[in-house]
Amino acid sequence: MSDSAETHVVIDTDAGSMTLKLWPEVAPKTVENFIKLAGEGFYDGTAFHRIVRGFMIQGGDPLSKEDHPHVGTGGPGYQIKAEFNDRSHVRGVLSMARSQDPDSAGSQFFICLGDATFLDRQYTCFGELIEGDEVLEAIGNTPTSMSNGGEMSKPENRVGVKTIRAKED
């Protein structure tokens, strides 16, 4: 990845496509990991398994390829170090999901549906939506039911991720 090139990813979903501009200047290892996983087809066939209306949509769990009872806990088999930065969690921002350990991100990511600045400097922001806001909105409005964790976030209808592909401009 050259320093002068802008790197984008296209997330092709059952609801349409979203294009996001990545921020290697603030989260280089996170961007590198995301592009590597996308290039390997890791995300193909996964789903947005957690949707919290007005907050975010979350995907990237390989367990979401099937209706696994522990969906939301899967990953690539390794974790990456956090790259907290000064970018703010506002609508359309792409960020890494993680457990309570700040350095526990692996493959799961989320896209903000609204301002979530309380997450700033606690989660690694690494990109922003530049095309497909209507797709983000449609996914964010997916009806949900109670998850195993007691949160209204389990999509009633599966929103699949067909592919995630990186492209340099």
C-alpha positions in Angstrom: 0.0 0.0 0.0 1.7 3.2 -1.1 1.5 6.2 1.2 0.1 8.5 -1.4 -2.8 6.2 -2.5 -6.1 6.3 -0.9 -7.4 2.9 0.1 -11.1 2.1 -0.1 -13.1 -1.0 0.7 -16.4 -2.0 -0.8 -18.7 -4.0 1.5 -21.2 -5.8 -0.7 -24.2 -6.8 1.4 -27.7 -8.2 0.9 -29.0 -4.6 1.3 -26.6 -3.1 -1.3 -23.0 -1.8 -1.4 -21.1 0.6 0.9 -17.8 2.2 0.0 -15.5 3.2 2.9 -12.3 5.2 2.8 -9.7 3.7 5.2 -7.3 5.7 7.4 -3.9 4.0 7.4 -2.4 7.3 8.6 -4.0 6.9 12.1 -4.4 3.1 12.3 -1.9 1.4 10.0 -1.9 -2.1 11.5 -5.7 -2.1 11.8 -6.1 -1.2 8.1 -3.4 -3.7 7.1 -5.2 -6.5 9.1 -8.7 -5.5 7.7 -7.4 -5.5 4.1 -5.6 -8.8 4.6 -8.7 -10.5 6.0 -10.8 -9.1 3.2 -8.3 -10.3 0.6 -8.4 -13.8 2.0 -12.2 -13.9 1.7 -12.5 -14.1 5.5 -15.6 -11.9 5.6 -17.3 -13.5 2.6 -20.6 -15.0 3.8 -20.6 -13.4 7.2 -23.5 -11.2 8.4 -24.1 -8.1 10.4 -25.0 -10.0 13.6 -25.5 -7.1 15.9 -27.6 -4.0 15.0 -28.4 -1.4 17.6 -30.8 1.2 16.2 -29.3 4.7 16.2 -25.9 3.4 17.4 -24.1 0.9 15.1 -24.1 -2.2 13.0 -21.5 -4.8 13.8 -20.1 -7.6 11.6 -17.0 -9.6 10.9 -17.6 -12.6 13.1 -16.9 -15.9 11.2 -19.5 -17.6 13.4 -22.2 -15.5 11.7 -21.8 -17.6 8.6 -24.1 -20.1 10.3 -26.6 -19.6 13.1 -24.0 -20.4 15.7 -25.1 -20.1 19.4 -22.0 -18.1 20.2 -22.2 -15.6 17.4 -20.5 -12.4 18.4 -17.5 -14.1 20.0 -15.7 -15.3 16.9 -12.5 -14.0 15.3 -9.5 -14.8 13.1 -7.6 -16.7 15.9 -5.4 -13.8 16.9 -5.8 -10.3 18.3 -4.3 -7.0 17.3 -3.0 -4.1 19.4 -5.3 -1.1 19.7 -4.5 2.0 17.7 -6.7 4.6 19.5 -6.5 7.9 17.7 -8.1 11.4 17.6 -10.8 10.5 15.0 -14.3 10.7 16.4 -17.0 8.1 16.3 -19.7 9.8 14.3 -22.1 8.5 11.7 -20.4 6.4 9.1 -17.2 5.8 11.0 -15.7 2.3 10.7 -14.2 1.0 14.0 -12.9 -2.2 15.4 -15.1 -4.1 17.9 -13.4 -5.7 20.8 -14.0 -7.3 24.3 -13.2 -5.5 27.5 -9.4 -5.9 26.8 -8.4 -2.9 24.6 -6.0 -5.1 22.6 -8.6 -7.8 21.8 -9.8 -6.8 18.4 -9.4 -9.3 15.6 -11.9 -9.3 12.7 -15.1 -7.8 14.1 -15.9 -4.2 13.1 -18.8 -1.8 13.4 -20.1 1.2 11.5 -21.6 4.0 13.5 -25.3 4.9 12.8 -25.0 8.1 14.8 -22.6 10.1 17.0 -21.0 7.8 19.5 -18.3 10.1 20.8 -18.2 8.3 24.2 -16.3 5.6 22.3 -13.5 8.0 21.2 -10.0 6.9 22.2 -11.4 3.6 23.5 -12.0 1.9 20.1 -9.9 2.0 17.0 -11.5 4.2 14.3 -10.0 3.3 10.9 -12.3 4.5 8.2 -15.4 6.4 7.1 -18.3 5.7 4.8 -18.1 7.7 1.5 -20.8 6.0 -0.5 -23.9 4.0 0.4 -25.4 5.9 3.3 -28.8 4.6 2.3 -27.5 1.0 2.6 -26.1 1.8 6.1 -29.5 3.3 7.0 -31.4 0.3 5.7 -29.2 -2.1 7.6 -29.6 0.1 10.7 -33.4 -0.1 10.5 -33.5 -3.9 10.3 -36.0 -5.2 12.9 -34.2 -6.7 15.9 -35.1 -8.9 18.9 -33.5 -9.6 22.2 -30.0 -11.1 21.9 -28.6 -13.8 24.3 -26.9 -10.9 26.1 -30.2 -9.2 26.8 -29.8 -6.4 24.2 -32.2 -5.5 21.5 -29.7 -6.1 18.8 -30.3 -9.5 17.1 -31.4 -9.0 13.5 -34.8 -10.7 12.9 -33.7 -11.1 9.2 -30.2 -12.0 8.3 -28.2 -9.1 6.6 -25.4 -11.0 4.8 -22.0 -9.7 3.8 -21.4 -11.1 0.3 -17.8 -9.8 0.0 -15.5 -7.1 1.3 -12.9 -6.1 -1.2 -10.1 -3.5 -1.0 -9.2 -1.2 -3.8 -6.5 1.4 -4.1 -7.3 4.6 -6.0 
